[in-house]
Amino acid sequence: MNKVILMGNFTRDPEIKYAQTSNTAIARFSLAVSRRFKRDNEPETDFFNCTAFGKTADFIEKYMHKGSKAAVCGKIQN
């Protein structure tokens, strides 16, 4: 099972592109997620690069911008 739920803020405005063959929207954005607990000498925030497709990407383009708070559910890929 590969499922992750992140809640954080957009670090910049999303980049929107459209696929040439299918004209599907693709949104790329970065999410800053603050940690609940701090450990010595560790950063307090983690940054995740995210990609959304289709209607989700259209929604992100219309309503999200730098500083917007969002909860994202998806899978992690390295």
All heavy atoms as a GROMACS GRO file, in nm:
protein
  621
    1MET      N    1   0.085  -0.118   0.000
    1MET     CA    2   0.000   0.000   0.000
    1MET      C    3   0.089   0.124   0.000
    1MET      O    4   0.183   0.133   0.077
    1MET     CB    5  -0.091  -0.001   0.123
    1MET     CG    6  -0.179   0.119   0.133
    1MET     SD    7  -0.282   0.110   0.277
    1MET     CE    8  -0.439   0.127   0.201
    2ASN      N    9   0.060   0.217  -0.088
    2ASN     CA   10   0.139   0.340  -0.101
    2ASN      C   11   0.041   0.457  -0.098
    2ASN      O   12  -0.012   0.497  -0.199
    2ASN     CB   13   0.218   0.338  -0.231
    2ASN     CG   14   0.307   0.458  -0.246
    2ASN    OD1   15   0.315   0.542  -0.158
    2ASN    ND2   16   0.373   0.467  -0.359
    3LYS      N   17   0.018   0.512   0.021
    3LYS     CA   18  -0.074   0.624   0.036
    3LYS      C   19  -0.018   0.724   0.134
    3LYS      O   20   0.035   0.687   0.239
    3LYS     CB   21  -0.210   0.574   0.086
    3LYS     CG   22  -0.315   0.683   0.092
    3LYS     CD   23  -0.450   0.626   0.126
    3LYS     CE   24  -0.555   0.736   0.120
    3LYS     NZ   25  -0.688   0.683   0.141
    4VAL      N   26  -0.028   0.852   0.099
    4VAL     CA   27   0.022   0.958   0.185
    4VAL      C   28  -0.081   1.070   0.189
    4VAL      O   29  -0.150   1.096   0.090
    4VAL     CB   30   0.159   1.010   0.137
    4VAL    CG1   31   0.149   1.074   0.001
    4VAL    CG2   32   0.218   1.106   0.236
    5ILE      N   33  -0.095   1.131   0.306
    5ILE     CA   34  -0.183   1.246   0.323
    5ILE      C   35  -0.097   1.358   0.382
    5ILE      O   36  -0.037   1.342   0.488
    5ILE     CB   37  -0.302   1.216   0.416
    5ILE    CG1   38  -0.384   1.102   0.358
    5ILE    CG2   39  -0.388   1.341   0.435
    5ILE    CD1   40  -0.490   1.049   0.451
    6LEU      N   41  -0.090   1.471   0.310
    6LEU     CA   42  -0.009   1.585   0.352
    6LEU      C   43  -0.098   1.707   0.370
    6LEU      O   44  -0.190   1.728   0.292
    6LEU     CB   45   0.097   1.618   0.247
    6LEU     CG   46   0.194   1.507   0.209
    6LEU    CD1   47   0.276   1.548   0.088
    6LEU    CD2   48   0.285   1.476   0.326
    7MET      N   49  -0.069   1.788   0.471
    7MET     CA   50  -0.139   1.914   0.488
    7MET      C   51  -0.034   2.022   0.507
    7MET      O   52   0.052   2.011   0.594
    7MET     CB   53  -0.233   1.911   0.608
    7MET     CG   54  -0.310   2.040   0.624
    7MET     SD   55  -0.415   2.044   0.768
    7MET     CE   56  -0.549   1.943   0.713
    8GLY      N   57  -0.041   2.124   0.422
    8GLY     CA   58   0.057   2.231   0.430
    8GLY      C   59   0.018   2.348   0.344
    8GLY      O   60  -0.097   2.360   0.302
    9ASN      N   61   0.116   2.432   0.314
    9ASN     CA   62   0.094   2.553   0.236
    9ASN      C   63   0.170   2.547   0.104
    9ASN      O   64   0.281   2.495   0.098
    9ASN     CB   65   0.139   2.676   0.313
    9ASN     CG   66   0.060   2.698   0.439
    9ASN    OD1   67  -0.057   2.663   0.445
    9ASN    ND2   68   0.122   2.754   0.539
   10PHE      N   69   0.110   2.606  -0.001
   10PHE     CA   70   0.177   2.618  -0.129
   10PHE      C   71   0.295   2.713  -0.112
   10PHE      O   72   0.282   2.822  -0.057
   10PHE     CB   73   0.081   2.674  -0.234
   10PHE     CG   74  -0.007   2.572  -0.299
   10PHE    CD1   75  -0.102   2.503  -0.226
   10PHE    CD2   76   0.004   2.546  -0.434
   10PHE    CE1   77  -0.183   2.410  -0.285
   10PHE    CE2   78  -0.077   2.452  -0.495
   10PHE     CZ   79  -0.171   2.383  -0.420
   11THR      N   80   0.413   2.672  -0.160
   11THR     CA   81   0.531   2.757  -0.149
   11THR      C   82   0.542   2.854  -0.266
   11THR      O   83   0.616   2.951  -0.259
   11THR     CB   84   0.659   2.673  -0.143
   11THR    OG1   85   0.668   2.595  -0.262
   11THR    CG2   86   0.658   2.582  -0.021
   12ARG      N   87   0.473   2.827  -0.375
   12ARG     CA   88   0.473   2.914  -0.493
   12ARG      C   89   0.345   2.887  -0.572
   12ARG      O   90   0.273   2.790  -0.544
   12ARG     CB   91   0.596   2.887  -0.580
   12ARG     CG   92   0.609   2.743  -0.623
   12ARG     CD   93   0.742   2.720  -0.696
   12ARG     NE   94   0.779   2.581  -0.699
   12ARG     CZ   95   0.731   2.491  -0.785
   12ARG    NH1   96   0.645   2.526  -0.876
   12ARG    NH2   97   0.770   2.366  -0.781
   13ASP      N   98   0.316   2.972  -0.668
   13ASP     CA   99   0.200   2.951  -0.753
   13ASP      C  100   0.221   2.823  -0.835
   13ASP      O  101   0.334   2.796  -0.879
   13ASP     CB  102   0.178   3.069  -0.847
   13ASP     CG  103   0.130   3.193  -0.775
   13ASP    OD1  104   0.069   3.178  -0.667
   13ASP    OD2  105   0.151   3.304  -0.826
   14PRO      N  106   0.115   2.745  -0.857
   14PRO     CA  107   0.131   2.621  -0.934
   14PRO      C  108   0.164   2.649  -1.081
   14PRO      O  109   0.122   2.750  -1.137
   14PRO     CB  110  -0.006   2.554  -0.921
   14PRO     CG  111  -0.099   2.660  -0.880
   14PRO     CD  112  -0.021   2.764  -0.810
   15GLU      N  113   0.242   2.560  -1.140
   15GLU     CA  114   0.275   2.568  -1.283
   15GLU      C  115   0.178   2.476  -1.356
   15GLU      O  116   0.169   2.358  -1.325
   15GLU     CB  117   0.418   2.521  -1.309
   15GLU     CG  118   0.523   2.606  -1.245
   15GLU     CD  119   0.662   2.548  -1.262
   15GLU    OE1  120   0.680   2.457  -1.345
   15GLU    OE2  121   0.751   2.593  -1.190
   16ILE      N  122   0.108   2.530  -1.455
   16ILE     CA  123   0.009   2.452  -1.529
   16ILE      C  124   0.057   2.433  -1.672
   16ILE      O  125   0.098   2.529  -1.738
   16ILE     CB  126  -0.128   2.524  -1.531
   16ILE    CG1  127  -0.173   2.560  -1.390
   16ILE    CG2  128  -0.232   2.439  -1.601
   16ILE    CD1  129  -0.193   2.442  -1.297
   17LYS      N  130   0.052   2.308  -1.717
   17LYS     CA  131   0.085   2.274  -1.855
   17LYS      C  132  -0.024   2.181  -1.906
   17LYS      O  133  -0.098   2.122  -1.829
   17LYS     CB  134   0.220   2.206  -1.864
   17LYS     CG  135   0.336   2.295  -1.826
   17LYS     CD  136   0.466   2.224  -1.844
   17LYS     CE  137   0.581   2.315  -1.801
   17LYS     NZ  138   0.711   2.252  -1.817
   18TYR      N  139  -0.030   2.166  -2.038
   18TYR     CA  140  -0.126   2.076  -2.099
   18TYR      C  141  -0.052   1.976  -2.186
   18TYR      O  142   0.036   2.013  -2.264
   18TYR     CB  143  -0.229   2.154  -2.182
   18TYR     CG  144  -0.320   2.238  -2.095
   18TYR    CD1  145  -0.286   2.368  -2.061
   18TYR    CD2  146  -0.437   2.185  -2.044
   18TYR    CE1  147  -0.367   2.444  -1.978
   18TYR    CE2  148  -0.519   2.261  -1.961
   18TYR     CZ  149  -0.483   2.390  -1.929
   18TYR     OH  150  -0.563   2.464  -1.848
   19ALA      N  151  -0.088   1.848  -2.172
   19ALA     CA  152  -0.026   1.742  -2.251
   19ALA      C  153  -0.061   1.763  -2.398
   19ALA      O  154  -0.175   1.796  -2.431
   19ALA     CB  155  -0.073   1.606  -2.204
   20GLN      N  156   0.036   1.743  -2.487
   20GLN     CA  157   0.014   1.768  -2.629
   20GLN      C  158  -0.083   1.669  -2.692
   20GLN      O  159  -0.169   1.708  -2.770
   20GLN     CB  160   0.147   1.761  -2.704
   20GLN     CG  161   0.239   1.875  -2.671
   20GLN     CD  162   0.370   1.865  -2.745
   20GLN    OE1  163   0.404   1.760  -2.798
   20GLN    NE2  164   0.445   1.973  -2.746
   21THR      N  165  -0.072   1.544  -2.654
   21THR     CA  166  -0.155   1.442  -2.721
   21THR      C  167  -0.299   1.440  -2.670
   21THR      O  168  -0.392   1.434  -2.748
   21THR     CB  169  -0.093   1.302  -2.702
   21THR    OG1  170  -0.075   1.279  -2.562
   21THR    CG2  171   0.041   1.294  -2.771
   22SER      N  172  -0.317   1.448  -2.538
   22SER     CA  173  -0.451   1.433  -2.483
   22SER      C  174  -0.510   1.564  -2.431
   22SER      O  175  -0.624   1.568  -2.388
   22SER     CB  176  -0.450   1.331  -2.369
   22SER     OG  177  -0.365   1.377  -2.266
   23ASN      N  178  -0.431   1.673  -2.433
   23ASN     CA  179  -0.475   1.804  -2.382
   23ASN      C  180  -0.518   1.797  -2.236
   23ASN      O  181  -0.604   1.872  -2.192
   23ASN     CB  182  -0.586   1.861  -2.470
   23ASN     CG  183  -0.591   2.012  -2.461
   23ASN    OD1  184  -0.490   2.076  -2.431
   23ASN    ND2  185  -0.707   2.069  -2.486
   24THR      N  186  -0.460   1.705  -2.159
   24THR     CA  187  -0.488   1.691  -2.017
   24THR      C  188  -0.407   1.793  -1.938
   24THR      O  189  -0.289   1.813  -1.965
   24THR     CB  190  -0.450   1.549  -1.968
   24THR    OG1  191  -0.524   1.454  -2.045
   24THR    CG2  192  -0.480   1.530  -1.822
   25ALA      N  193  -0.470   1.858  -1.839
   25ALA     CA  194  -0.400   1.956  -1.756
   25ALA      C  195  -0.306   1.885  -1.659
   25ALA      O  196  -0.339   1.780  -1.604
   25ALA     CB  197  -0.501   2.039  -1.678
   26ILE      N  198  -0.189   1.945  -1.639
   26ILE     CA  199  -0.090   1.894  -1.545
   26ILE      C  200  -0.045   2.011  -1.458
   26ILE      O  201   0.002   2.112  -1.509
   26ILE     CB  202   0.033   1.835  -1.618
   26ILE    CG1  203  -0.010   1.723  -1.713
   26ILE    CG2  204   0.137   1.786  -1.519
   26ILE    CD1  205   0.098   1.678  -1.809
   27ALA      N  206  -0.064   1.998  -1.328
   27ALA     CA  207  -0.025   2.104  -1.232
   27ALA      C  208   0.092   2.055  -1.149
   27ALA      O  209   0.088   1.946  -1.093
   27ALA     CB  210  -0.142   2.140  -1.143
   28ARG      N  211   0.195   2.136  -1.141
   28ARG     CA  212   0.310   2.106  -1.056
   28ARG      C  213   0.321   2.215  -0.952
   28ARG      O  214   0.313   2.334  -0.983
   28ARG     CB  215   0.438   2.100  -1.139
   28ARG     CG  216   0.436   1.984  -1.235
   28ARG     CD  217   0.557   1.988  -1.326
   28ARG     NE  218   0.536   1.898  -1.437
   28ARG     CZ  219   0.599   1.783  -1.452
   28ARG    NH1  220   0.689   1.746  -1.366
   28ARG    NH2  221   0.572   1.706  -1.556
   29PHE      N  222   0.340   2.172  -0.826
   29PHE     CA  223   0.347   2.267  -0.717
   29PHE      C  224   0.430   2.208  -0.604
   29PHE      O  225   0.461   2.090  -0.603
   29PHE     CB  226   0.207   2.307  -0.668
   29PHE     CG  227   0.123   2.191  -0.623
   29PHE    CD1  228   0.116   2.155  -0.490
   29PHE    CD2  229   0.048   2.116  -0.714
   29PHE    CE1  230   0.039   2.048  -0.447
   29PHE    CE2  231  -0.029   2.010  -0.674
   29PHE     CZ  232  -0.035   1.976  -0.540
   30SER      N  233   0.465   2.294  -0.509
   30SER     CA  234   0.543   2.251  -0.394
   30SER      C  235   0.464   2.281  -0.268
   30SER      O  236   0.402   2.386  -0.256
   30SER     CB  237   0.676   2.327  -0.393
   30SER     OG  238   0.753   2.289  -0.283
   31LEU      N  239   0.467   2.187  -0.174
   31LEU     CA  240   0.391   2.198  -0.050
   31LEU      C  241   0.488   2.198   0.068
   31LEU      O  242   0.574   2.110   0.078
   31LEU     CB  243   0.296   2.080  -0.039
   31LEU     CG  244   0.172   2.094   0.046
   31LEU    CD1  245   0.080   2.201  -0.008
   31LEU    CD2  246   0.098   1.963   0.056
   32ALA      N  247   0.475   2.296   0.157
   32ALA     CA  248   0.558   2.304   0.279
   32ALA      C  249   0.476   2.248   0.395
   32ALA      O  250   0.368   2.298   0.425
   32ALA     CB  251   0.597   2.448   0.308
   33VAL      N  252   0.527   2.143   0.458
   33VAL     CA  253   0.456   2.076   0.567
   33VAL      C  254   0.537   2.093   0.696
   33VAL      O  255   0.653   2.050   0.703
   33VAL     CB  256   0.437   1.926   0.536
   33VAL    CG1  257   0.368   1.855   0.651
   33VAL    CG2  258   0.359   1.908   0.406
   34SER      N  259   0.476   2.157   0.795
   34SER     CA  260   0.543   2.177   0.923
   34SER      C  261   0.535   2.051   1.009
   34SER      O  262   0.431   1.984   1.010
   34SER     CB  263   0.480   2.294   0.999
   34SER     OG  264   0.496   2.412   0.926
   35ARG      N  265   0.642   2.022   1.080
   35ARG     CA  266   0.643   1.907   1.169
   35ARG      C  267   0.577   1.943   1.302
   35ARG      O  268   0.585   2.056   1.348
   35ARG     CB  269   0.786   1.862   1.196
   35ARG     CG  270   0.852   1.808   1.073
   35ARG     CD  271   0.988   1.752   1.108
   35ARG     NE  272   1.053   1.703   0.987
   35ARG     CZ  273   1.172   1.648   0.987
   35ARG    NH1  274   1.239   1.635   1.100
   35ARG    NH2  275   1.225   1.606   0.875
   36ARG      N  276   0.513   1.846   1.363
   36ARG     CA  277   0.450   1.868   1.493
   36ARG      C  278   0.552   1.880   1.604
   36ARG      O  279   0.542   1.962   1.693
   36ARG     CB  280   0.356   1.753   1.528
   36ARG     CG  281   0.223   1.764   1.462
   36ARG     CD  282   0.134   1.656   1.516
   36ARG     NE  283   0.000   1.670   1.464
   36ARG     CZ  284  -0.101   1.596   1.500
   36ARG    NH1  285  -0.084   1.500   1.588
   36ARG    NH2  286  -0.220   1.614   1.449
   37PHE      N  287   0.652   1.792   1.600
   37PHE     CA  288   0.752   1.787   1.706
   37PHE      C  289   0.889   1.815   1.649
   37PHE      O  290   0.924   1.767   1.542
   37PHE     CB  291   0.751   1.649   1.774
   37PHE     CG  292   0.616   1.611   1.827
   37PHE    CD1  293   0.539   1.516   1.762
   37PHE    CD2  294   0.565   1.671   1.940
   37PHE    CE1  295   0.414   1.481   1.809
   37PHE    CE2  296   0.440   1.637   1.989
   37PHE     CZ  297   0.365   1.542   1.923
   38LYS      N  298   0.970   1.890   1.721
   38LYS     CA  299   1.105   1.923   1.678
   38LYS      C  300   1.205   1.829   1.745
   38LYS      O  301   1.186   1.789   1.858
   38LYS     CB  302   1.140   2.065   1.718
   38LYS     CG  303   1.061   2.172   1.653
   38LYS     CD  304   1.117   2.307   1.695
   38LYS     CE  305   1.008   2.409   1.705
   38LYS     NZ  306   1.058   2.536   1.754
   39ARG      N  307   1.309   1.798   1.671
   39ARG     CA  308   1.424   1.729   1.728
   39ARG      C  309   1.544   1.821   1.716
   39ARG      O  310   1.545   1.911   1.632
   39ARG     CB  311   1.453   1.598   1.653
   39ARG     CG  312   1.348   1.494   1.677
   39ARG     CD  313   1.391   1.365   1.613
   39ARG     NE  314   1.287   1.264   1.630
   39ARG     CZ  315   1.294   1.145   1.579
   39ARG    NH1  316   1.396   1.107   1.506
   39ARG    NH2  317   1.197   1.059   1.600
   40ASP      N  318   1.644   1.799   1.796
   40ASP     CA  319   1.762   1.886   1.792
   40ASP      C  320   1.828   1.883   1.655
   40ASP      O  321   1.849   1.777   1.597
   40ASP     CB  322   1.863   1.842   1.898
   40ASP     CG  323   1.808   1.862   2.039
   40ASP    OD1  324   1.720   1.948   2.056
   40ASP    OD2  325   1.854   1.791   2.131
   41ASN      N  326   1.862   2.001   1.606
   41ASN     CA  327   1.936   2.018   1.480
   41ASN      C  328   1.866   1.959   1.358
   41ASN      O  329   1.932   1.919   1.264
   41ASN     CB  330   2.076   1.960   1.492
   41ASN     CG  331   2.156   2.029   1.600
   41ASN    OD1  332   2.142   2.148   1.620
   41ASN    ND2  333   2.238   1.954   1.671
   42GLU      N  334   1.735   1.952   1.356
   42GLU     CA  335   1.661   1.907   1.239
   42GLU      C  336   1.571   2.020   1.190
   42GLU      O  337   1.524   2.100   1.270
   42GLU     CB  338   1.576   1.784   1.271
   42GLU     CG  339   1.654   1.657   1.281
   42GLU     CD  340   1.566   1.533   1.277
   42GLU    OE1  341   1.451   1.543   1.233
   42GLU    OE2  342   1.614   1.428   1.320
   43PRO      N  343   1.546   2.025   1.059
   43PRO     CA  344   1.457   2.130   1.009
   43PRO      C  345   1.314   2.112   1.061
   43PRO      O  346   1.273   2.000   1.093
   43PRO     CB  347   1.461   2.112   0.857
   43PRO     CG  348   1.523   1.980   0.833
   43PRO     CD  349   1.598   1.940   0.955
   44GLU      N  350   1.242   2.222   1.071
   44GLU     CA  351   1.106   2.219   1.123
   44GLU      C  352   1.002   2.198   1.014
   44GLU      O  353   0.886   2.171   1.043
   44GLU     CB  354   1.075   2.350   1.196
   44GLU     CG  355   1.167   2.376   1.313
   44GLU     CD  356   1.143   2.512   1.373
   44GLU    OE1  357   1.035   2.569   1.354
   44GLU    OE2  358   1.234   2.562   1.440
   45THR      N  359   1.043   2.214   0.889
   45THR     CA  360   0.951   2.206   0.776
   45THR      C  361   1.007   2.111   0.670
   45THR      O  362   1.126   2.111   0.642
   45THR     CB  363   0.931   2.345   0.714
   45THR    OG1  364   0.889   2.435   0.817
   45THR    CG2  365   0.826   2.342   0.605
   46ASP      N  366   0.919   2.031   0.610
   46ASP     CA  367   0.955   1.945   0.497
   46ASP      C  368   0.886   1.999   0.373
   46ASP      O  369   0.772   2.047   0.378
   46ASP     CB  370   0.909   1.801   0.522
   46ASP     CG  371   0.983   1.738   0.638
   46ASP    OD1  372   1.106   1.743   0.639
   46ASP    OD2  373   0.916   1.683   0.728
   47PHE      N  374   0.956   1.991   0.259
   47PHE     CA  375   0.903   2.041   0.132
   47PHE      C  376   0.882   1.924   0.036
   47PHE      O  377   0.972   1.842   0.017
   47PHE     CB  378   0.999   2.143   0.071
   47PHE     CG  379   1.015   2.265   0.157
   47PHE    CD1  380   1.113   2.272   0.254
   47PHE    CD2  381   0.930   2.373   0.141
   47PHE    CE1  382   1.128   2.383   0.334
   47PHE    CE2  383   0.943   2.486   0.220
   47PHE     CZ  384   1.043   2.491   0.317
   48PHE      N  385   0.763   1.917  -0.024
   48PHE     CA  386   0.728   1.809  -0.114
   48PHE      C  387   0.691   1.866  -0.250
   48PHE      O  388   0.609   1.958  -0.258
   48PHE     CB  389   0.610   1.728  -0.059
   48PHE     CG  390   0.640   1.657   0.069
   48PHE    CD1  391   0.616   1.717   0.191
   48PHE    CD2  392   0.694   1.530   0.066
   48PHE    CE1  393   0.644   1.651   0.310
   48PHE    CE2  394   0.723   1.462   0.184
   48PHE     CZ  395   0.699   1.524   0.305
   49ASN      N  396   0.751   1.813  -0.356
   49ASN     CA  397   0.712   1.848  -0.492
   49ASN      C  398   0.596   1.758  -0.531
   49ASN      O  399   0.604   1.635  -0.515
   49ASN     CB  400   0.828   1.830  -0.588
   49ASN     CG  401   0.939   1.929  -0.561
   49ASN    OD1  402   0.912   2.045  -0.530
   49ASN    ND2  403   1.062   1.884  -0.570
   50CYS      N  404   0.488   1.818  -0.581
   50CYS     CA  405   0.367   1.743  -0.612
   50CYS      C  406   0.325   1.766  -0.757
   50CYS      O  407   0.354   1.871  -0.815
   50CYS     CB  408   0.253   1.788  -0.521
   50CYS     SG  409   0.289   1.773  -0.346
   51THR      N  410   0.252   1.668  -0.813
   51THR     CA  411   0.197   1.678  -0.947
   51THR      C  412   0.053   1.630  -0.943
   51THR      O  413   0.023   1.528  -0.882
   51THR     CB  414   0.277   1.590  -1.046
   51THR    OG1  415   0.416   1.624  -1.036
   51THR    CG2  416   0.230   1.609  -1.188
   52ALA      N  417  -0.035   1.706  -1.009
   52ALA     CA  418  -0.177   1.668  -1.018
   52ALA      C  419  -0.217   1.669  -1.165
   52ALA      O  420  -0.162   1.744  -1.246
   52ALA     CB  421  -0.263   1.766  -0.939
   53PHE      N  422  -0.316   1.586  -1.200
   53PHE     CA  423  -0.359   1.570  -1.338
   53PHE      C  424  -0.509   1.593  -1.352
   53PHE      O  425  -0.585   1.578  -1.256
   53PHE     CB  426  -0.327   1.428  -1.387
   53PHE     CG  427  -0.181   1.394  -1.379
   53PHE    CD1  428  -0.129   1.328  -1.269
   53PHE    CD2  429  -0.095   1.427  -1.482
   53PHE    CE1  430   0.005   1.296  -1.260
   53PHE    CE2  431   0.039   1.396  -1.475
   53PHE     CZ  432   0.090   1.330  -1.364
   54GLY      N  433  -0.551   1.626  -1.474
   54GLY     CA  434  -0.694   1.631  -1.508
   54GLY      C  435  -0.772   1.739  -1.436
   54GLY      O  436  -0.728   1.853  -1.422
   55LYS      N  437  -0.890   1.701  -1.386
   55LYS     CA  438  -0.980   1.795  -1.320
   55LYS      C  439  -0.919   1.851  -1.192
   55LYS      O  440  -0.944   1.966  -1.156
   55LYS     CB  441  -1.114   1.730  -1.289
   55LYS     CG  442  -1.195   1.702  -1.412
   55LYS     CD  443  -1.331   1.643  -1.378
   55LYS     CE  444  -1.410   1.616  -1.503
   55LYS     NZ  445  -1.544   1.565  -1.475
   56THR      N  446  -0.839   1.770  -1.123
   56THR     CA  447  -0.771   1.818  -1.002
   56THR      C  448  -0.675   1.931  -1.038
   56THR      O  449  -0.669   2.033  -0.969
   56THR     CB  450  -0.696   1.704  -0.934
   56THR    OG1  451  -0.787   1.597  -0.907
   56THR    CG2  452  -0.632   1.750  -0.804
   57ALA      N  453  -0.602   1.917  -1.148
   57ALA     CA  454  -0.510   2.021  -1.193
   57ALA      C  455  -0.586   2.148  -1.231
   57ALA      O  456  -0.542   2.259  -1.202
   57ALA     CB  457  -0.427   1.971  -1.310
   58ASP      N  458  -0.702   2.133  -1.296
   58ASP     CA  459  -0.785   2.249  -1.331
   58ASP      C  460  -0.831   2.323  -1.206
   58ASP      O  461  -0.829   2.446  -1.201
   58ASP     CB  462  -0.907   2.206  -1.413
   58ASP     CG  463  -0.869   2.158  -1.554
   58ASP    OD1  464  -0.767   2.205  -1.607
   58ASP    OD2  465  -0.944   2.074  -1.607
   59PHE      N  466  -0.871   2.248  -1.103
   59PHE     CA  467  -0.914   2.308  -0.976
   59PHE      C  468  -0.800   2.384  -0.911
   59PHE      O  469  -0.817   2.497  -0.864
   59PHE     CB  470  -0.966   2.198  -0.883
   59PHE     CG  471  -1.012   2.250  -0.750
   59PHE    CD1  472  -1.143   2.292  -0.734
   59PHE    CD2  473  -0.925   2.257  -0.642
   59PHE    CE1  474  -1.187   2.340  -0.611
   59PHE    CE2  475  -0.968   2.305  -0.519
   59PHE     CZ  476  -1.099   2.348  -0.504
   60ILE      N  477  -0.682   2.324  -0.910
   60ILE     CA  478  -0.564   2.388  -0.850
   60ILE      C  479  -0.531   2.517  -0.925
   60ILE      O  480  -0.502   2.618  -0.863
   60ILE     CB  481  -0.445   2.290  -0.849
   60ILE    CG1  482  -0.470   2.179  -0.747
   60ILE    CG2  483  -0.314   2.363  -0.821
   60ILE    CD1  484  -0.372   2.066  -0.753
   61GLU      N  485  -0.538   2.513  -1.057
   61GLU     CA  486  -0.509   2.633  -1.136
   61GLU      C  487  -0.606   2.747  -1.101
   61GLU      O  488  -0.565   2.863  -1.091
   61GLU     CB  489  -0.520   2.600  -1.284
   61GLU     CG  490  -0.499   2.720  -1.375
   61GLU     CD  491  -0.519   2.687  -1.521
   61GLU    OE1  492  -0.589   2.590  -1.553
   61GLU    OE2  493  -0.463   2.760  -1.604
   62LYS      N  494  -0.732   2.712  -1.081
   62LYS     CA  495  -0.835   2.814  -1.060
   62LYS      C  496  -0.833   2.872  -0.918
   62LYS      O  497  -0.852   2.992  -0.899
   62LYS     CB  498  -0.972   2.752  -1.088
   62LYS     CG  499  -1.085   2.850  -1.093
   62LYS     CD  500  -1.212   2.784  -1.142
   62LYS     CE  501  -1.325   2.884  -1.151
   62LYS     NZ  502  -1.448   2.822  -1.199
   63TYR      N  503  -0.811   2.788  -0.815
   63TYR     CA  504  -0.832   2.830  -0.677
   63TYR      C  505  -0.709   2.840  -0.588
   63TYR      O  506  -0.714   2.900  -0.483
   63TYR     CB  507  -0.933   2.737  -0.609
   63TYR     CG  508  -1.069   2.742  -0.672
   63TYR    CD1  509  -1.116   2.636  -0.748
   63TYR    CD2  510  -1.150   2.853  -0.656
   63TYR    CE1  511  -1.242   2.641  -0.806
   63TYR    CE2  512  -1.276   2.859  -0.713
   63TYR     CZ  513  -1.321   2.752  -0.788
   63TYR     OH  514  -1.445   2.757  -0.846
   64MET      N  515  -0.598   2.780  -0.626
   64MET     CA  516  -0.480   2.777  -0.539
   64MET      C  517  -0.373   2.874  -0.586
   64MET      O  518  -0.356   2.897  -0.705
   64MET     CB  519  -0.422   2.636  -0.532
   64MET     CG  520  -0.517   2.533  -0.479
   64MET     SD  521  -0.566   2.574  -0.311
   64MET     CE  522  -0.662   2.433  -0.271
   65HIS      N  523  -0.300   2.930  -0.490
   65HIS     CA  524  -0.190   3.021  -0.519
   65HIS      C  525  -0.091   3.014  -0.404
   65HIS      O  526  -0.114   2.943  -0.305
   65HIS     CB  527  -0.241   3.164  -0.539
   65HIS     CG  528  -0.328   3.212  -0.427
   65HIS    ND1  529  -0.278   3.264  -0.311
   65HIS    CD2  530  -0.464   3.212  -0.412
   65HIS    CE1  531  -0.377   3.295  -0.230
   65HIS    NE2  532  -0.491   3.264  -0.288
   66LYS      N  533   0.018   3.086  -0.415
   66LYS     CA  534   0.121   3.085  -0.311
   66LYS      C  535   0.060   3.119  -0.175
   66LYS      O  536  -0.015   3.215  -0.162
   66LYS     CB  537   0.230   3.186  -0.345
   66LYS     CG  538   0.343   3.189  -0.245
   66LYS     CD  539   0.449   3.289  -0.286
   66LYS     CE  540   0.560   3.291  -0.181
   66LYS     NZ  541   0.666   3.382  -0.220
   67GLY      N  542   0.087   3.036  -0.074
   67GLY     CA  543   0.037   3.058   0.061
   67GLY      C  544  -0.094   2.988   0.092
   67GLY      O  545  -0.132   2.978   0.208
   68SER      N  546  -0.162   2.934  -0.010
   68SER     CA  547  -0.288   2.862   0.014
   68SER      C  548  -0.263   2.736   0.096
   68SER      O  549  -0.165   2.666   0.074
   68SER     CB  550  -0.352   2.821  -0.119
   68SER     OG  551  -0.390   2.932  -0.194
   69LYS      N  552  -0.352   2.710   0.191
   69LYS     CA  553  -0.342   2.587   0.271
   69LYS      C  554  -0.418   2.477   0.198
   69LYS      O  555  -0.526   2.501   0.146
   69LYS     CB  556  -0.401   2.608   0.409
   69LYS     CG  557  -0.381   2.488   0.501
   69LYS     CD  558  -0.424   2.517   0.641
   69LYS     CE  559  -0.314   2.575   0.720
   69LYS     NZ  560  -0.223   2.498   0.790
   70ALA      N  561  -0.361   2.358   0.194
   70ALA     CA  562  -0.422   2.247   0.122
   70ALA      C  563  -0.390   2.114   0.190
   70ALA      O  564  -0.286   2.100   0.253
   70ALA     CB  565  -0.374   2.244  -0.022
   71ALA      N  566  -0.482   2.021   0.177
   71ALA     CA  567  -0.458   1.881   0.216
   71ALA      C  568  -0.452   1.800   0.087
   71ALA      O  569  -0.541   1.812   0.002
   71ALA     CB  570  -0.570   1.832   0.306
   72VAL      N  571  -0.349   1.720   0.074
   72VAL     CA  572  -0.326   1.644  -0.047
   72VAL      C  573  -0.321   1.496  -0.013
   72VAL      O  574  -0.255   1.456   0.083
   72VAL     CB  575  -0.192   1.686  -0.113
   72VAL    CG1  576  -0.161   1.602  -0.234
   72VAL    CG2  577  -0.194   1.833  -0.149
   73CYS      N  578  -0.393   1.416  -0.089
   73CYS     CA  579  -0.393   1.271  -0.071
   73CYS      C  580  -0.343   1.209  -0.200
   73CYS      O  581  -0.390   1.244  -0.308
   73CYS     CB  582  -0.534   1.223  -0.040
   73CYS     SG  583  -0.546   1.047  -0.014
   74GLY      N  584  -0.245   1.119  -0.190
   74GLY     CA  585  -0.190   1.057  -0.309
   74GLY      C  586  -0.091   0.950  -0.276
   74GLY      O  587  -0.098   0.888  -0.170
   75LYS      N  588   0.003   0.927  -0.368
   75LYS     CA  589   0.106   0.827  -0.347
   75LYS      C  590   0.243   0.891  -0.364
   75LYS      O  591   0.259   0.991  -0.433
   75LYS     CB  592   0.090   0.710  -0.442
   75LYS     CG  593   0.107   0.744  -0.588
   75LYS     CD  594   0.089   0.622  -0.674
   75LYS     CE  595   0.112   0.658  -0.821
   75LYS     NZ  596   0.109   0.542  -0.906
   76ILE      N  597   0.342   0.833  -0.299
   76ILE     CA  598   0.479   0.883  -0.308
   76ILE      C  599   0.554   0.804  -0.415
   76ILE      O  600   0.544   0.681  -0.422
   76ILE     CB  601   0.552   0.871  -0.173
   76ILE    CG1  602   0.492   0.969  -0.074
   76ILE    CG2  603   0.701   0.896  -0.190
   76ILE    CD1  604   0.560   0.972   0.059
   77GLN      N  605   0.626   0.879  -0.499
   77GLN     CA  606   0.706   0.819  -0.603
   77GLN      C  607   0.844   0.883  -0.600
   77GLN      O  608   0.855   1.005  -0.591
   77GLN     CB  609   0.641   0.847  -0.740
   77GLN     CG  610   0.631   0.730  -0.827
   77GLN     CD  611   0.550   0.762  -0.954
   77GLN    OE1  612   0.496   0.869  -0.970
   77GLN    NE2  613   0.546   0.665  -1.040
   78ASN      N  614   0.948   0.802  -0.602
   78ASN     CA  615   1.086   0.852  -0.601
   78ASN      C  616   1.150   0.833  -0.736
   78ASN      O  617   1.132   0.740  -0.804
   78ASN     CB  618   1.170   0.777  -0.497
   78ASN     CG  619   1.195   0.865  -0.377
   78ASN    OD1  620   1.163   0.981  -0.377
   78ASN    ND2  621   1.254   0.805  -0.277
   0.00000   0.00000   0.00000
